[in-house]
């Protein structure tokens, strides 16, 4: 986590927002593994918003799946389902079969 946080700070300082979003996604995945679900939702949400605004569909969809994992672990099943549906819709539109399988 510490390495991700240092990388995030550095990328933000130099204005590399895409790399910061990638690190946020990595950070959120690690936080899910450590059962830090609130922090994971926040980090994945930030990366999701960045990717969505810039039309980076794959990053957007995978950030949704990470949010979904964290919501599910917190027992927030309706939110988890919503995030999974959002990801599945993107993967289907993009004809990304692996992404579809990941979402299912």
DSSP file (Angstrom, degrees, kcal/mol; ACC not computed):
  #  RESIDUE AA STRUCTURE BP1 BP2  ACC     N-H-->O    O-->H-N    N-H-->O    O-->H-N    TCO  KAPPA ALPHA  PHI   PSI    X-CA   Y-CA   Z-CA
    1    1 A X     >        0   0    0      0, 0.0     4,-2.6     0, 0.0     5,-0.2   0.000 360.0 360.0 360.0 -40.3    0.0    0.0    0.0
    2    2 A X  H  >  +     0   0    0      1,-0.2     4,-2.3     2,-0.2     5,-0.2   0.907 360.0  50.1 -61.3 -41.8    2.8    2.4    0.9
    3    3 A X  H  > S+     0   0    0      1,-0.2     4,-2.6     2,-0.2    -1,-0.2   0.915 111.0  49.4 -63.9 -42.5    4.4    2.0   -2.6
    4    4 A X  H  > S+     0   0    0      1,-0.2     4,-2.9     2,-0.2    -2,-0.2   0.918 110.7  50.0 -61.5 -43.2    1.1    2.7   -4.3
    5    5 A X  H  X S+     0   0    0     -4,-2.6     4,-2.2     2,-0.2    -1,-0.2   0.882 111.6  48.2 -65.9 -37.2    0.5    5.8   -2.1
    6    6 A X  H  X S+     0   0    0     -4,-2.3     4,-2.3    -5,-0.2    -1,-0.2   0.917 113.2  47.4 -66.8 -43.1    4.0    7.1   -2.9
    7    7 A X  H  X S+     0   0    0     -4,-2.6     4,-2.9     2,-0.2     5,-0.2   0.914 110.9  52.1 -63.8 -42.5    3.5    6.4   -6.7
    8    8 A X  H  X S+     0   0    0     -4,-2.9     4,-2.3     1,-0.2     5,-0.2   0.926 110.2  48.1 -59.1 -46.6    0.0    8.1   -6.5
    9    9 A X  H  X S+     0   0    0     -4,-2.2     4,-2.3     1,-0.2    -1,-0.2   0.925 112.9  48.5 -60.7 -45.2    1.5   11.2   -4.9
   10   10 A X  H  X S+     0   0    0     -4,-2.3     4,-1.8     1,-0.2    -2,-0.2   0.928 111.7  48.4 -63.4 -46.3    4.3   11.4   -7.4
   11   11 A X  H  X>S+     0   0    0     -4,-2.9     5,-2.4     1,-0.2     4,-0.5   0.890 112.4  49.2 -63.1 -38.7    2.0   11.0  -10.5
   12   12 A X  H ><5S+     0   0    0     -4,-2.3     3,-0.7    -5,-0.2    -1,-0.2   0.900 108.2  54.3 -66.5 -39.5   -0.3   13.7   -9.1
   13   13 A X  H 3<5S+     0   0    0     -4,-2.3    -1,-0.2     1,-0.2    -2,-0.2   0.858 113.1  41.6 -63.5 -34.9    2.6   16.0   -8.5
   14   14 A X  H 3<5S-     0   0    0     -4,-1.8    -1,-0.2    -5,-0.1    -2,-0.2   0.456 115.3-114.5 -93.5   0.5    3.8   15.7  -12.1
   15   15 A X  T <<5 +     0   0    0     -3,-0.7     2,-1.5    -4,-0.5    -3,-0.2   0.690  65.8 145.0  79.9  18.7    0.2   15.9  -13.5
   16   16 A X     >< +     0   0    0     -5,-2.4     4,-1.7    -6,-0.2    -1,-0.2  -0.669  15.9 168.2 -89.8  83.7    0.2   12.4  -14.9
   17   17 A X  H  >  +     0   0    0     -2,-1.5     4,-2.1     1,-0.2    -1,-0.2   0.815  69.1  56.8 -72.2 -32.1   -3.5   11.7  -14.2
   18   18 A X  H  > S+     0   0    0      2,-0.2     4,-2.1     1,-0.2    -1,-0.2   0.956 109.7  44.7 -64.1 -48.8   -3.8    8.5  -16.3
   19   19 A X  H  > S+     0   0    0      1,-0.2     4,-2.4     2,-0.2    -2,-0.2   0.870 111.0  55.3 -63.1 -35.6   -1.0    6.8  -14.4
   20   20 A X  H  X S+     0   0    0     -4,-1.7     4,-2.5     1,-0.2    -1,-0.2   0.901 107.1  49.9 -62.2 -40.4   -2.5    8.1  -11.1
   21   21 A X  H  X S+     0   0    0     -4,-2.1     4,-2.0     2,-0.2    -2,-0.2   0.888 109.3  51.1 -66.3 -38.6   -5.8    6.4  -12.1
   22   22 A X  H  X S+     0   0    0     -4,-2.1     4,-2.2     2,-0.2    -2,-0.2   0.921 111.4  47.9 -62.6 -43.5   -4.0    3.2  -12.8
   23   23 A X  H  X S+     0   0    0     -4,-2.4     4,-3.3     1,-0.2    -2,-0.2   0.896 108.1  55.3 -65.5 -39.2   -2.3    3.3   -9.4
   24   24 A X  H  X S+     0   0    0     -4,-2.5     4,-2.6     1,-0.2    -1,-0.2   0.908 108.4  48.8 -58.7 -41.0   -5.7    4.1   -7.8
   25   25 A X  H  X S+     0   0    0     -4,-2.0     4,-2.1     2,-0.2    -2,-0.2   0.928 112.7  46.9 -65.1 -43.7   -7.1    0.9   -9.3
   26   26 A X  H  X S+     0   0    0     -4,-2.2     4,-2.1     1,-0.2    -2,-0.2   0.922 112.7  50.4 -61.6 -44.3   -4.1   -1.1   -8.2
   27   27 A X  H  X S+     0   0    0     -4,-3.3     4,-2.5     1,-0.2    -2,-0.2   0.914 108.8  51.5 -59.7 -44.7   -4.4    0.4   -4.7
   28   28 A X  H  X S+     0   0    0     -4,-2.6     4,-2.1     1,-0.2    -1,-0.2   0.886 108.0  51.8 -63.8 -38.1   -8.1   -0.4   -4.5
   29   29 A X  H  X S+     0   0    0     -4,-2.1     4,-1.9     2,-0.2    -1,-0.2   0.917 111.1  47.7 -63.4 -42.5   -7.5   -4.0   -5.5
   30   30 A X  H  X S+     0   0    0     -4,-2.1     4,-1.5     1,-0.2    -2,-0.2   0.901 109.8  53.2 -64.0 -40.3   -4.9   -4.3   -2.7
   31   31 A X  H  <>S+     0   0    0     -4,-2.5     5,-3.1     1,-0.2     4,-0.2   0.868 105.7  53.3 -65.4 -36.3   -7.3   -2.7   -0.2
   32   32 A X  H ><5S+     0   0    0     -4,-2.1     3,-1.6     1,-0.2    -1,-0.2   0.942 108.3  50.9 -60.5 -45.8  -10.0   -5.2   -1.1
   33   33 A X  H 3<5S+     0   0    0     -4,-1.9    -2,-0.2     1,-0.3    -1,-0.2   0.808 111.7  47.3 -60.9 -30.2   -7.5   -8.0   -0.3
   34   34 A X  T 3<5S-     0   0    0     -4,-1.5    -1,-0.3    -5,-0.1    -2,-0.2   0.355 116.2-115.0 -92.8   5.3   -6.7   -6.4    3.0
   35   35 A X  T < 5S+     0   0    0     -3,-1.6     2,-1.0    -4,-0.2    -3,-0.2   0.776  72.6 137.4  65.2  29.0  -10.4   -5.9    3.8
   36   36 A X     >< +     0   0    0     -5,-3.1     4,-2.2     1,-0.2    -1,-0.2  -0.608  22.2 162.0 -98.1  69.5  -10.2   -2.1    3.7
   37   37 A X  H  >  +     0   0    0     -2,-1.0     4,-2.5     1,-0.2     5,-0.2   0.846  63.5  52.7 -68.7 -39.2  -13.4   -1.9    1.8
   38   38 A X  H  > S+     0   0    0      1,-0.2     4,-1.9     2,-0.2    -1,-0.2   0.937 114.1  44.3 -61.7 -45.5  -14.4    1.7    2.4
   39   39 A X  H  > S+     0   0    0      1,-0.2     4,-2.6     2,-0.2    -2,-0.2   0.876 111.8  54.0 -66.4 -37.4  -10.9    2.9    1.2
   40   40 A X  H  X S+     0   0    0     -4,-2.2     4,-2.9     2,-0.2     5,-0.3   0.909 107.8  49.8 -63.3 -42.2  -11.1    0.4   -1.7
   41   41 A X  H  X S+     0   0    0     -4,-2.5     4,-2.3     2,-0.2    -1,-0.2   0.908 111.8  48.8 -63.3 -42.0  -14.5    1.9   -2.8
   42   42 A X  H  X S+     0   0    0     -4,-1.9     4,-2.1    -5,-0.2    -2,-0.2   0.947 115.2  42.8 -63.5 -48.5  -13.1    5.4   -2.6
   43   43 A X  H  X S+     0   0    0     -4,-2.6     4,-2.2     2,-0.2    -2,-0.2   0.924 116.5  46.8 -65.5 -45.2  -10.0    4.6   -4.7
   44   44 A X  H  X S+     0   0    0     -4,-2.9     4,-2.7     1,-0.2    -1,-0.2   0.874 111.1  53.7 -65.3 -36.2  -11.8    2.5   -7.3
   45   45 A X  H  X S+     0   0    0     -4,-2.3     4,-2.5    -5,-0.3    -1,-0.2   0.896 108.0  49.5 -64.4 -40.3  -14.5    5.2   -7.6
   46   46 A X  H  X S+     0   0    0     -4,-2.1     4,-2.1     2,-0.2    -2,-0.2   0.920 113.6  45.2 -64.8 -43.2  -11.9    7.8   -8.3
   47   47 A X  H  X S+     0   0    0     -4,-2.2     4,-2.7     2,-0.2     5,-0.2   0.909 112.2  52.7 -67.7 -39.6  -10.2    5.7  -10.9
   48   48 A X  H  X S+     0   0    0     -4,-2.7     4,-2.7     1,-0.2     5,-0.2   0.931 109.7  48.4 -58.6 -47.4  -13.7    4.8  -12.4
   49   49 A X  H  X S+     0   0    0     -4,-2.5     4,-2.4     2,-0.2    -1,-0.2   0.910 112.0  49.3 -61.9 -43.0  -14.6    8.5  -12.7
   50   50 A X  H  X S+     0   0    0     -4,-2.1     4,-1.3     1,-0.2    -2,-0.2   0.962 114.8  43.3 -60.5 -52.2  -11.3    9.4  -14.3
   51   51 A X  H  <>S+     0   0    0     -4,-2.7     5,-2.4     1,-0.2     4,-0.4   0.888 113.5  51.9 -64.3 -39.4  -11.5    6.6  -16.9
   52   52 A X  H ><5S+     0   0    0     -4,-2.7     3,-1.2    -5,-0.2    -1,-0.2   0.936 108.3  50.7 -62.1 -46.8  -15.2    7.3  -17.6
   53   53 A X  H 3<5S+     0   0    0     -4,-2.4    -1,-0.2     1,-0.3    -2,-0.2   0.784 114.9  43.8 -63.3 -27.1  -14.6   11.0  -18.2
   54   54 A X  T 3<5S-     0   0    0     -4,-1.3    -1,-0.3    -5,-0.2    -2,-0.2   0.352 113.0-114.0-102.5   5.6  -11.8   10.2  -20.7
   55   55 A X  T < 5 +     0   0    0     -3,-1.2     2,-1.5    -4,-0.4    -3,-0.2   0.708  63.0 149.3  73.5  19.8  -13.6    7.4  -22.5
   56   56 A X     >< -     0   0    0     -5,-2.4     4,-2.3    -6,-0.2    -1,-0.2  -0.686  21.9-178.8 -87.0  89.3  -11.2    4.7  -21.3
   57   57 A X  H  > S+     0   0    0     -2,-1.5     4,-2.8     1,-0.2     5,-0.2   0.870  72.7  50.5 -63.8 -42.4  -13.8    1.9  -21.4
   58   58 A X  H  > S+     0   0    0      2,-0.2     4,-2.6     1,-0.2     5,-0.3   0.939 113.5  45.5 -63.9 -46.4  -11.6   -0.9  -20.1
   59   59 A X  H  > S+     0   0    0      1,-0.2     4,-1.9     2,-0.2    -1,-0.2   0.898 113.6  51.1 -61.4 -40.9  -10.3    1.0  -17.1
   60   60 A X  H  X S+     0   0    0     -4,-2.3     4,-1.9    -9,-0.2    -2,-0.2   0.944 112.4  45.7 -59.7 -50.3  -13.8    2.2  -16.4
   61   61 A X  H  X S+     0   0    0     -4,-2.8     4,-2.0     1,-0.2    -2,-0.2   0.914 113.2  47.4 -65.1 -44.5  -15.2   -1.3  -16.4
   62   62 A X  H  X S+     0   0    0     -4,-2.6     4,-1.8     1,-0.2    -1,-0.2   0.843 109.5  54.3 -69.3 -30.3  -12.5   -2.9  -14.4
   63   63 A X  H  X S+     0   0    0     -4,-1.9     4,-2.3    -5,-0.3    -1,-0.2   0.883 106.4  53.4 -66.2 -36.9  -12.8   -0.1  -11.8
   64   64 A X  H  X S+     0   0    0     -4,-1.9     4,-2.6     1,-0.2    -2,-0.2   0.917 106.8  51.7 -60.9 -43.0  -16.5   -0.9  -11.6
   65   65 A X  H  X S+     0   0    0     -4,-2.0     4,-2.2     1,-0.2    -1,-0.2   0.882 108.6  50.4 -64.1 -37.1  -15.7   -4.6  -10.9
   66   66 A X  H  X S+     0   0    0     -4,-1.8     4,-2.0     2,-0.2    -1,-0.2   0.917 110.5  49.5 -66.7 -41.4  -13.3   -3.6   -8.1
   67   67 A X  H  X S+     0   0    0     -4,-2.3     4,-2.9     1,-0.2     5,-0.2   0.924 109.3  54.0 -58.2 -43.5  -16.0   -1.4   -6.6
   68   68 A X  H  X S+     0   0    0     -4,-2.6     4,-2.7     1,-0.2    -2,-0.2   0.906 106.0  51.3 -58.9 -44.3  -18.4   -4.3   -6.9
   69   69 A X  H  X S+     0   0    0     -4,-2.2     4,-2.2     1,-0.2    -1,-0.2   0.926 112.8  45.5 -59.2 -45.1  -16.1   -6.6   -5.0
   70   70 A X  H  X S+     0   0    0     -4,-2.0     4,-1.5     2,-0.2    -2,-0.2   0.915 113.3  48.8 -67.4 -43.0  -15.8   -4.1   -2.1
   71   71 A X  H  <>S+     0   0    0     -4,-2.9     5,-2.7     1,-0.2     4,-0.4   0.922 111.5  50.4 -61.8 -42.8  -19.5   -3.4   -2.0
   72   72 A X  H ><5S+     0   0    0     -4,-2.7     3,-1.5     1,-0.2    -2,-0.2   0.923 108.3  52.0 -61.3 -44.5  -20.3   -7.1   -2.0
   73   73 A X  H 3<5S+     0   0    0     -4,-2.2    -1,-0.2     1,-0.3    -2,-0.2   0.798 108.8  51.7 -63.3 -28.3  -17.8   -7.7    0.9
   74   74 A X  T 3<5S-     0   0    0     -4,-1.5    -1,-0.3    -3,-0.2    -2,-0.2   0.489 120.1-110.7 -84.9  -3.3  -19.5   -5.0    2.9
   75   75 A X  T < 5S+     0   0    0     -3,-1.5     2,-1.4    -4,-0.4     3,-0.2   0.604  78.7 132.7  83.9  11.1  -22.9   -6.6    2.3
   76   76 A X     >< +     0   0    0     -5,-2.7     4,-2.1    -6,-0.2    -1,-0.2  -0.582  23.8 163.2 -93.9  72.2  -24.1   -3.8    0.0
   77   77 A X  H  >  +     0   0    0     -2,-1.4     4,-2.7     1,-0.2     5,-0.2   0.826  65.3  55.6 -67.8 -36.2  -25.4   -6.2   -2.6
   78   78 A X  H  > S+     0   0    0     -3,-0.2     4,-2.2     2,-0.2    -1,-0.2   0.914 111.4  45.4 -64.0 -41.1  -27.5   -3.8   -4.6
   79   79 A X  H  > S+     0   0    0      2,-0.2     4,-2.3     1,-0.2    -2,-0.2   0.900 112.1  52.3 -66.9 -39.8  -24.6   -1.5   -5.2
   80   80 A X  H  X S+     0   0    0     -4,-2.1     4,-2.3     1,-0.2    -2,-0.2   0.928 110.4  47.8 -61.0 -45.0  -22.4   -4.4   -6.1
   81   81 A X  H  X S+     0   0    0     -4,-2.7     4,-2.7     1,-0.2    -1,-0.2   0.908 110.0  52.7 -63.0 -42.3  -24.9   -5.6   -8.6
   82   82 A X  H  X S+     0   0    0     -4,-2.2     4,-2.1     1,-0.2    -1,-0.2   0.913 110.8  46.6 -59.8 -44.0  -25.2   -2.1  -10.1
   83   83 A X  H  X S+     0   0    0     -4,-2.3     4,-2.2     2,-0.2    -1,-0.2   0.897 112.4  50.3 -65.7 -40.5  -21.4   -1.8  -10.5
   84   84 A X  H  X S+     0   0    0     -4,-2.3     4,-2.9     2,-0.2    -2,-0.2   0.913 110.0  50.1 -65.2 -42.3  -21.3   -5.3  -12.1
   85   85 A X  H  X S+     0   0    0     -4,-2.7     4,-2.4     2,-0.2    -1,-0.2   0.894 109.3  52.0 -62.4 -40.0  -24.1   -4.5  -14.5
   86   86 A X  H  X S+     0   0    0     -4,-2.1     4,-1.8    -5,-0.2    -1,-0.2   0.927 112.5  45.4 -61.8 -44.6  -22.3   -1.2  -15.5
   87   87 A X  H  X S+     0   0    0     -4,-2.2     4,-2.7     1,-0.2     5,-0.2   0.930 112.2  51.0 -64.4 -45.7  -19.1   -3.2  -16.2
   88   88 A X  H  X S+     0   0    0     -4,-2.9     4,-2.6     1,-0.2     5,-0.2   0.892 107.7  53.2 -60.9 -40.5  -20.9   -5.9  -18.1
   89   89 A X  H  X S+     0   0    0     -4,-2.4     4,-2.5     2,-0.2    -1,-0.2   0.925 111.2  46.4 -59.9 -45.3  -22.6   -3.4  -20.3
   90   90 A X  H  X S+     0   0    0     -4,-1.8     4,-2.2     2,-0.2    -2,-0.2   0.944 113.1  48.2 -63.5 -48.5  -19.3   -1.8  -21.2
   91   91 A X  H  <>S+     0   0    0     -4,-2.7     5,-2.8     1,-0.2     4,-0.4   0.894 112.3  49.6 -60.7 -39.9  -17.6   -5.1  -21.9
   92   92 A X  H ><5S+     0   0    0     -4,-2.6     3,-1.1    -5,-0.2    -1,-0.2   0.930 110.9  49.2 -65.1 -45.6  -20.5   -6.2  -24.1
   93   93 A X  H 3<5S+     0   0    0     -4,-2.5    -1,-0.2     1,-0.3    -2,-0.2   0.861 114.5  45.7 -59.9 -36.4  -20.5   -3.0  -26.1
   94   94 A X  T 3<5S-     0   0    0     -4,-2.2    -1,-0.3    -5,-0.2    -2,-0.2   0.460 109.2-124.7 -86.4  -2.1  -16.8   -3.3  -26.6
   95   95 A X  T < 5 +     0   0    0     -3,-1.1     2,-1.1    -4,-0.4    -3,-0.2   0.879  53.9 158.2  56.4  40.1  -17.1   -7.0  -27.5
   96   96 A X     >< -     0   0    0     -5,-2.8     4,-2.4     1,-0.2    -1,-0.2  -0.786  18.4-178.1 -96.1  93.2  -14.6   -7.8  -24.8
   97   97 A X  H  > S+     0   0    0     -2,-1.1     4,-2.4     1,-0.2    -1,-0.2   0.869  80.6  51.2 -64.8 -39.3  -15.4  -11.5  -24.1
   98   98 A X  H  > S+     0   0    0      2,-0.2     4,-2.6     1,-0.2    -1,-0.2   0.935 110.8  49.2 -63.2 -44.5  -12.8  -11.8  -21.3
   99   99 A X  H  > S+     0   0    0      2,-0.2     4,-2.2     1,-0.2    -2,-0.2   0.902 109.3  52.3 -60.9 -41.3  -14.3   -8.8  -19.6
  100  100 A X  H  X S+     0   0    0     -4,-2.4     4,-1.7     1,-0.2    -1,-0.2   0.935 110.5  48.1 -59.0 -45.8  -17.8  -10.2  -20.0
  101  101 A X  H  < S+     0   0    0     -4,-2.4    -2,-0.2     1,-0.2    -1,-0.2   0.902 109.9  52.2 -62.7 -40.7  -16.6  -13.4  -18.3
  102  102 A X  H  < S+     0   0    0     -4,-2.6    -1,-0.2     1,-0.2    -2,-0.2   0.882 110.2  48.9 -61.6 -37.6  -14.9  -11.5  -15.5
  103  103 A X  H  <        0   0    0     -4,-2.2    -1,-0.2     1,-0.2    -2,-0.2   0.783 360.0 360.0 -74.1 -26.9  -18.1   -9.6  -14.9
  104  104 A X     <        0   0    0     -4,-1.7    -1,-0.2    -5,-0.2    -2,-0.2   0.475 360.0 360.0 -83.6 360.0  -20.2  -12.7  -14.8
